[in-house]
Amino acid sequence: MQNIDTYKDALLTLKAEYQARIDKISDHIAHPQDQMQQHWDDQAVAASRDEMRKALLIEAEQGLVYVNAALRRIEEGEYGTCIECGELINENRLKAVPYTAYCIEHAR
């Protein structure tokens, strides 16, 4: 397996990206710039945009959960091992999805 610090650095970068995304989307939800829409059509578009922002927020929050779990597995010495079967996760898989907890067989 590659140096564990390489994976940790990648995960910390992902964590910062997810947190920045969460902060930005949360700010847009809390302070929408399109509250002054006058027409019904515009309000429908704004409502649709709000729903999309909420979906993106949920996705980013879930990504952050995965990344934090992977960082915890690093600290516990369990990173790179499938939590289902206990086998080592292929390095190419870890490079592609550094927060994965499953080997390719058990990810399906």
Steps between C-alpha positions, in 0.01 A plus 500: 500500500613852426621706789199553728587871522427533127146374557462711812603812308250419223227448760583826679481682166161341429385593850589865443324496161184345644499744793543799266216369283277452805576850626429659161176312439381562858565871451300500175212322673506730803538819295339448161569785263184435305240565774370810326356313201175661388354250257360155568724348235803652667387366838465151353856519366622625838325212679655252258841657558453472877415130469811446288713680759357283777576184300857619438536579870389150598744349249791708634412417861494128416837532328640664811368212713681250273824698513489538879436126534803426280716734707380321813594164342850639435533601865378157611737319262215347299523710183523304177325194638148411389261532794289218356754224434823624660698470176729777378336748265670523160731800480349620173162510673644698791661746258167549321281505812726568799211501748371155404447248777432208265691291251355501150315173561314631805440850365230367270 
